[in-house]
Amino acid sequence: MPRTYCLEVSGDFACFTRPEMKVERVSYDVITPSAVRAVFESILWKPAIRWIPTKIETLNPIRWVSVRRNEVGSKVSAGNVKSAMNKGSGNLGLYIEDDRQQRAGLFLRDVKYRLHAHFVLNNPPHPVGGRGQGEGGGHRSNYPHLANVVQDAEDEALYRQPNTPEKFLNMFERRAKKGQCINQPYLGCREFACDFKWIENPVSEPAMPIGETRELGWMLYDMDFSDPADPMPRFFNARMEKGVVNIPDWNSKEVRG
């Protein structure tokens, strides 16, 4: 059995948007499996591994807050991005005054979770989450011009080693213990940054999940990128039992497209 890791995350606000809400943002009651995956990936993401969320423990009572905020109504076109990448320059700006939209949102507040997940080697590539660029024996240099740039001296010695579970276990444990991350983890929306800490022994933790049991309904599991041109969402019927949501396996019958 692969080793399961536990992270405790907390934040002032969170929004795990229900896809059926077309205009206003309305959050699910608890964090989604795809958001759990993203938190672990923010600490260690490599093309050779794939994080698999297994359990969510809700530590704080579920509370809501209604917020009206400004959002940008458009995004930079992919054509402009490609042109800027090829030419080395380009117009990638958005004019806020032209694209501002004011929308209401129903968000979670004062959230805290214990998230459980393990990883597997991603060979061959796996379509979950859209980042499954699996590789078998070693790291691939996606950015040759950065090949000689040392981003982390302690990881540098591991880069040229064969991809094994022990290699990535060491990377993750060292980063999680130090509070290091590739990008700031967040709770559904980028502006809702969260704190995290590695829980070495979840059983000994004094904080217990809330005692609430409820049906959460159909919840987004993750995006299926089997067809990159037409990614499809997959859902599962989530249930919280005494504050704990057990996440089924991606290939189980409980997960449906």
N, C-alpha and C positions, 0 to 999 in steps of 0.2 A: 504494500500500500504506500502511495506517495505521502510524504509528510504534509500535514495540514498546518497552515500558519493562521495566526489570529492577529488582527489589528483592531485597536479601539479608536474610533473616529468620532469627532464632535464638532459642532458648528452652531452658529447663531440662527442660520436659516438654511433651508434645503428645498429643492423643487425637482422632483422626479416626474416629469410631465407626462400626463396621460395622453396618448396619441389621438384619442377620440375627441379631445377638446381642440377645436380648430382655431379659435380666436384667442380666448383667454387661457393663460397657463393655469392648470389645476394639477396639483401633485398627487401621486399615489400616497397611501398612508405610510408606507415605509420605503426604504431604499430598494432599488431594483437590482437584479443580478448583474445587468450590464454596468451599472454604476459601481457595484462592488468590484467587478473586474477592472474598471478604470482606476479605482483607488490603488489596487495592487500594481497595476501597470505604471502608475505614476512613480512608484518606488523602483521597480525593475521591469523594464520592457526590453525584450530581445526578440528578434525574428525567430529564434530557435525554440522558444517556449510559448506555452498558452496557459493562461490562468483560468482555473475552473472554480467558481464560487460554490460553496456547499451549504453554508448556513448563515443566517442573520439573527443576531440577538438585539432586540430593542431595549435599551437601558433606561431611556427617559419616556415619560408619558407622551402620547401623541397629541401635540398641540398645533393649532393653526393660526395663521395671520393673513389678513387680506392687505395687499400692497398694490398701489397704482404706481407704475414707473414708466420711464421712457425707454423705448427700444428702437433699434434701427430696422427699418422695413425692407431693406434690400441687402445684397451681399456683392462683393467684388466678383466679377465674372471670371470663369475659368479661362476664357480666352485672353483676358488681360493679364492674368497670372502667368500663363504660358509664354506670352509675348515678353513680359518683363524678365522671365527666367532666361529666355533665349538672347535677349538684347542686353541684359544687365541693367536695364532701367525701364521705367514705365509708370503709368498713373494707376496706383492701387488704392487711392484714397476714396473715401465716401464723404459726402457733404451732409452733415448731420441735420442741418436746417431743412434740407429737402426730403430727408428720409425718416425723420423722427415720427414715431407713433407712440401714443400713450395707451397702455393696456393695464388692466387689472390682473392680478394673479393671486391664487390661493395657495400659500406656501406653508411648509412646516417650519416650526421655530424651536429653538433649544433642543436640538436632536443629539443623540449619542447612541452609537451602535458598536457591537463587537462583530466584526466581519471575519468569516472563516473561508479559506480558499487554499487550493494546492495547484501546482502546475505540472504539466507533462511536456515532454519534448515534442516539438511541433514538426515532426517529419513523418509523412509528407505534409504539405501545407494544409491548414484547416481554415474553413471559411468563416468561423464565428468571429464577429466583431470587426471584420474587414481589415485585419492586420496580420493575417496568417501567411506570412512569407517564410515558410519553413525552410530550413537548411539542415543538412545532415551532419557533416563532419566538423565544420568550423564557421567562424563569423565571415560574412561577406562584406566587403568594403563598398557600401552604397555611395559614399562620398570620398572619392580618391584624394581630393585636395585637402581632406582632413585626416588622411592616413597617419601623418606624423604628429598630429596634435594629441597630447595626452590630456584627456578630460578628467581622469581619476587615476592617480598613480597606483593605488592599491588594486584597482581592477586591471591595470595594464598587463600585469604578469599573467592574468587568466585568459586574455583575449586570444592568444595563440594556442591554447590548450583545446583538445577535442571537447565537443559539447557533451557534457555528462550532467546528470542531476546534481551531483556534488558541487560541480563548478558554479551552478546558478544558486544552489542553496547557500553557499558561502557568500556570494554577491548580495543576495537578498538579506540575509541575516545581518551582515555588516552594515548595510545601508539603513535597514529598519532600526537597528539598535542606536545608530547615530542620528536618526531623524533626517537622513538624506533622502532626496527624491529627484527624479528627472524633471518633473514639472510639479507645480503646487497641486496637490489633490483637492478635489472639490466635490460638492454634493449636488449633482444634477446640473447646475449652471455654473459657469466659470467664475461668476462674481461671488458665489457662495463657497469660498475657500474653507477648508476644514483642517483641524489639527489631527495628528495621528500619533499613536505610539504602539510599539510592538508588545504583544502580550505573550510572554514565553509559556506560561502555564495558566490557561483560561479557567481551569477548575478551581484554582486557588484565589481567584479574583473575588473581592468582597461584594462588588456591585452585581446585583441579580437582575435578570430581565424582568420587565413589567409582568404582572400577573394576568394580563388581558388576553382573551381568546376571541378571535373574530375571523369571519370569512373576508378575505381581501379582494375576491373576484379575480377576473382574468388580468394578469399583470404581464407587462413586457419582459421577456427573458433576455433577448439579444437580437441583433440583426444577423440574418443569414446571407453571407456574401458568396454563396455557391455560384451565383451568376452576378459578377461584379457590375454589370450594366443594369441590373434590376434587383437590388438587395431587398429582401423580404423580412418583415418582422416575425418573430415567433413568440408565443405566449404560453403561460402555464397558469393553472387555477391555484392561486396562492392562498394559504391559510396560516394564520398566526396562532400558535398554540402556546399559551402562557408566555407570550413575548418572543417566541422563537419561530422563525420561518425556515423550514428545511427546503433547500433548493434541489429539484430533481436533476438528473443527468440530462445533458443536451439531447442525447439519442433516445431518451425514454418516451413512452407513449403519452406521458403527461404533458410533454412539450409539443405544441401544435403550431402549424403555420397559418 
